[in-house]
Amino acid sequence: MNKFSIIYVHGHLVGGEELVESIDVDKSILEDLRKLAVRVAGEAAAYIRDRYGISEFTEVVGFHSGDEGMKIDYESEGVILELLKREGFRGLFVGEERGLIKIGDDPFVAVVDPLDGSRNYASLVPWSNVSIAFGYIRGGHASLFDIVAGAVAPVFPWPISSFARGLGAYEGGRRLYAREAGPTKIVMAYVENLDQARVVHRYLELVTGKRSVRALGSAALEAVWAGFGRAEVFLDIRGRLRVVDIAAGIGIALEAGAWVLVEKNNASLLSVEKVGSVVVASSKKVADIVSRALSESGFSNLSSKWVVEWKKL
């Protein structure tokens, strides 16, 4: 990790030693980070899976951002931290449980959710994941859209999803792309009050045909599902999601070609900062309907937050 340097030119990540107009990109760096995320997230998911149903690991040991932190969250994060060190990662680490840790001086930050879907896990519901995203640090800063690679590893057997910026989104070894949602027409939605619920209600009024509404309890996985078109849309308009919750999931969705809305897309990767509301739409058509539903339900401030440029390398 300490044998290269990379810089941004006009928003594009490129390889080189100095700021110039055009330099060949060493894409192997990004692919190495993707593979690192896959390996580490996969091992952490296996660690969690092996402790499934053991009550001592679901004991609450702390609180953060209004959520309970269980023993398994803390231990999984420790496993990820040690695995990254062992693999030679020498950047910064930001975890849900431990916050910011400096491992070394390389210009990358690993943004980690050690167990997304903790309540599902504690309740023996098999829908949870480990998420790792890598962001590039420049000038001492890294924001949400400086993510360059990452992985979402389901705790229970299913291939790991991953991405490298400009190199594609993958499930296992297969490259996947966003597509129109299938015949199930699933809408994944999270709301906490009547005003937010009106957005979902208006969306259902605007679409043609029947939809099934679900809230499965694992934001990164649901963002990936919508990004690949297995769900029509993922809507979380509670304003509660943080960079650790969603960075890897939206990176995969964007790299697959899905439409993504983030309320605070300049959120820092160097702390456990809120990004607010997030939408992943499986197609432009779905994104347009979401925008109309938001605008007509009193959330017009969100309807302009779509990511219009996901820079390719």
URFENLIN-V435198 format. One line per field, one symbol per residue. ss: DSSP state (H for helix, E for strand, L for the rest). phi: phi as a letter, one per 20 degrees, with the letter a starting at -180 (. if undefined). burial: 1 if it has 9 or more other C-alpha atoms within 8 Angstrom, else 0. A space follows every 50 residues. Layout:
# URFENLIN-V435198
ss = ???
phi = ???
burial = ???
This chain:
# URFENLIN-V435198
ss = LLLLLEEEELLEEEELLLLLLLLLLLHHHHHHHHHHHHHHHHHHHHHHHL LLLLHHHHLEEEEELLEEEEHHHHHHHHHHHHHHHHHLLLLEEEELLLEE EELLLLLEEEEEEEEELHHHHHLLLLLLEEEEEEEELELLELEHHHEEEE EEEELLLLLLEEEELLLEEEELLEEELLLLLLLLLEEEEELLLHHHHHHH HHHHHHLLLLLEEELLLLHHHHHHHHHLLLLLEEEEEEEEEEHHHHHHHH HHHHHHLLEEEELLLLLELLLLLEEEEEEEELLHHHHHHHHHHHHLLLLL LLLLLELLLLLLL
phi = .ddbcccdclndeceqdbfcfbcfeeffffffffffffffffffffgfff dfneffedffdacblndedegfffffffffgffffffnfcdecccgedme ceeadfeccedcdfaeoffggfemeebbbdcccddeecmmcbdgeefcar bcdgfdgagfebbcgndodccmedfccfbfffffledeccccbfffffff gfgffeeenecddccenbgfffffgffenfcfadccdfmdfdgffcgfff ffffffofecdcfcfegfeebeefdnecccdfbfgfgfffgffffedndf fefdeffecdfee
burial = 00001111100111110000000010000110110111011101111110 00000011000001000111111101101110111000111111111011 00100111111111111101110000111111111110000111011111 11111100011111101111100001111011001111111000011111 01100000001000001111111111111111111111111111111111 11111111111111101111011111111111110110111111111011 0110111000001
